[in-house]
Amino acid sequence: MTLIAPPFLQAGQRVAIVATARKISTAEVSFARQLLTSWGLEVILGESIGAAHYQFAGEDALRRRDLQRQLDDPGIRAILCAKGGYGTARLVDELDFSRFAESPKWLAGFSDITVLHSHLLRLGYQSIHSVMPGLFGKVGGEEAVQSLRRALFGEPLRYDAPAHPLNRPGTAQGELVGGNLSLLHTLTGTSSQASFAGRILFLEDLDEYLYHIDRMLLHLHRSGQLTGLAGLVVGHFSQMRDNAIPFGQTAYEIIDHYAQRYSFPVGYGFPTGHEADNQALIIGRGATLTVGPTGSHLLQ
């Protein structure tokens, strides 16, 4: 199946900011709204921005209605998810993508938004794994925001990572897939699970116990999801936790433990995930991964 790339943005077009998971105030997206406007875009705030239902940006029905409205509106050319957290998976089964299919548009975000990326990939559409409006203006994240602009407007994308002792050299080509490890693990066996076979998988995660990282990777391995990978890109694994009795391996060492069972190249330390430098990756677009003695490079 050939994946559909929505049209790249042009100045004067409208984009929407919505919250599919955790609540966020209008003040928290004000910087992003100003910046997007400076790019020549008209910014619409969805009704989920500023809404609250305990930790969520409004009840499920409100968040689903808001996202559905933006998916259906042909005048909205990109949907930027404002914040992650938890809650997107509660919406996805009742979304209707029939009008979206008539006028595809970019959807951007990361973390909990991995659910939508994987679901869109399963349906045959590209999307953008990137920093979210609630994090625009974060110190050290300037390049992350600019990489999102380049992705939205169709400029070339290149990502580099320094040499790492766990790197496994080689070259791989294939569509780029992946996102947050915890969410990819959760999607196993659902209608939102996408195949990794023949593709370059990228992974990142935050605030997980090391034994959880091992358990999730073991599940991906035992369920056959790592079989046939073209390559593996490893991003930020931030704020990892451990028990009083140490697990004995870092997150990268745990990944290496499973990667050694396969022959695909692996590059560690890419700028994607829960750090300020979270650069945009186009999920579903073809990519070339090169891992050599001086570092790793990913071209899209």
PAVO-741428 format. One record per residue (C-alpha): residue in three letters; x negated, y, z negated. Coordinates in pm, whole numbers, plus 50000, padded with zeros to 5 digits. Layout:
REM PAVO-741428
ALAXYZ/...
REM end
This chain:
REM PAVO-741428
MET500005000050000/THR498665034350100/LEU498985058249808/ILE500665091449878/ALA498755123249792/PRO501125152349722/PRO500345184749912/PHE497625205849750/LEU498715238849600/GLN498705272649766/ALA498945307049610/GLY502505318249553/GLN503855283749468/ARG505615274249146/VAL504335250148882/ALA506075238248565/ILE504695231848217/VAL506605205548021/ALA506065185647701/THR506825148547728/ALA505405138747389/ARG504375159947089/LYS505905194047024/ILE504135225847130/SER505065262547096/THR505295288347372/ALA502405306947207/GLU500175276247246/VAL500585276947625/SER500405314847669/PHE496705314347766/ALA497355286748019/ARG500295306048163/GLN498125336948213/LEU495305316848368/LEU497575298148608/THR499115331348707/SER495625344548782/TRP495245315249024/GLY498175329649219/LEU500775305449082/GLU504235312148941/VAL504585294148609/ILE507865279748478/LEU508155267748119/GLY510415237748072/GLU513015236347796/SER510795211847606/ILE508245239547542/GLY509125253247200/ALA511655225747127/ALA511165203446823/HIS512535170946685/TYR510235159846405/GLN506885154146582/PHE508435153946932/ALA509045182847173/GLY512785178147133/GLU514815146147132/ASP514155120047399/ALA517165131647602/LEU515905167647613/ARG512355158147711/ARG513625133847975/ARG516055159648115/ASP513305185748136/LEU510875162748314/GLN513615149948547/ARG514555185548642/GLN510965193348744/LEU510585160348930/ASP513765167749127/ASP513115204549209/PRO511385207149551/GLY510295242449465/ILE508085229849181/ARG504805219149339/ALA503025206249028/ILE504015194948680/LEU501485201448404/CYS502095181848085/ALA501355205147795/LYS500285180847524/GLY499765144147448/GLY500325126247119/TYR503075100347148/GLY506455097847316/THR506085096647695/ALA506715059247715/ARG510125065047553/LEU511215084147864/VAL509845065748163/ASP512345037448212/GLU515285061148266/LEU513525085248503/ASP514715086448864/PHE511955092149121/SER514175091949432/ARG514175129849480/PHE510495131449384/ALA509845107149672/GLU511475131849912/SER509105159549799/PRO506115145349606/LYS504205168849375/TRP501185166749152/LEU501545156348791/ALA498625164048559/GLY497655155348203/PHE495825128847999/SER496025107947683/ASP499705098547635/ILE500335110147994/THR498505078548105/VAL501995063248100/LEU503165085948382/HIS499925081948577/SER500215044248570/HIS503915045148654/LEU503335068348951/LEU500455046549068/ARG502745016349057/LEU505245036049268/GLY502525045449517/TYR501555081349427/GLN498345098849330/SER498195121049020/ILE495625140748821/HIS494055130048490/SER493005163148338/VAL492905187848054/MET496375200247952/PRO497695235947908/GLY497745233247530/LEU493955229347543/PHE493185256647798/GLY490735281747650/LYS489015256447425/VAL485355264947375/GLY483225243147602/GLY486175233747821/GLU485785260048091/GLU484475235348347/ALA487305211148265/VAL489895237748350/GLN488065247648668/SER487905211248775/LEU491695209748742/ARG491965240448966/ARG489745223649224/ALA491825191949212/LEU495125210649246/PHE493915231949536/GLY492155203749722/GLU488505212749671/PRO485775185749663/LEU485255167449334/ARG482025152649197/TYR481235139548852/ASP477805131748705/ALA476635113948392/PRO473075110248261/ALA471235077248246/HIS472445054347968/PRO470765022547836/LEU473965002447884/ASN474495013148245/ARG474754984848496/PRO473364995948835/GLY475164992749163/THR477575009649400/ALA481345005649409/GLN484095019349629/GLY487805018549561/GLU490775038249437/LEU490205053649094/VAL492605041448824/GLY492775041848446/GLY493065065848156/ASN493515060747785/LEU492625025247680/SER495305023447409/LEU498025033047657/LEU496775009847931/HIS496844981747675/THR500384991347571/LEU501604991347932/THR500584955047990/GLY503584935048101/THR505814965348162/SER507154980348484/SER504545007848447/GLN501524984648455/ALA499344990348764/SER496834965948907/PHE493104973048863/ALA491944947249119/GLY489644961449386/ARG489674995149212/ILE487335016048998/LEU488675017148643/PHE487935045548403/LEU488535043948028/GLU488555068047735/ASP490035068347384/LEU490305087247056/ASP490635080146686/GLU490705042246704/TYR489165016346477/LEU486304998346647/TYR487954964746599/HIS491014978946779/ILE488764987647074/ASP487514951947076/ARG491014937647050/MET492294958547340/LEU489374950147566/LEU489664913547475/HIS493304915147582/LEU492434931647914/HIS489834904447966/ARG492054875047867/SER495004887948070/GLY492824889548382/GLN492994927148423/LEU489214930848445/THR488874903748708/GLY488184918249051/LEU487274953248934/ALA485134972149183/GLY483484992648910/LEU483925007348561/VAL483575043748453/VAL483365049548077/GLY484275083747939/HIS484515097947589/PHE485315074547300/SER485725101147035/GLN486105100246656/MET485895062546632/ARG486675047146293/ASP485235017346109/ASN486124996445806/ALA484234993645479/ILE482634962645625/PRO481214975745955/PHE482334960646283/GLY478704960746395/GLN479014976046741/THR479735010546881/ALA482605015347126/TYR480165015347417/GLU478534983447290/ILE481944966847265/ILE482704976547625/ASP479324962947731/HIS480074930047552/TYR482974924047792/ALA481464940548100/GLN478554916048086/ARG480984888448184/TYR481464904848524/SER479254917048808/PHE480674951948873/PRO478574983448814/VAL479265003248496/GLY478485039748423/TYR478715053748071/GLY479055089247944/PHE481305104948206/PRO483015138048116/THR486575125248076/GLY488625120647762/HIS489225137447428/GLU486355162347435/ALA486225198347557/ASP484495187147877/ASN487395166848017/GLN487055170148392/ALA489825162748637/LEU490005128848809/ILE492475120849086/ILE494105087649004/GLY494805066949312/ARG492355085249536/GLY489425066449686/ALA486125071349507/THR482505060549526/LEU480645051649206/THR476835050149217/VAL474915038948909/GLY471145041748933/PRO468025047448721/THR468595085048693/GLY472275083648601/SER475745077948742/HIS477675097049007/LEU481335095749106/LEU482565112149426/GLN486195117249525/
REM end
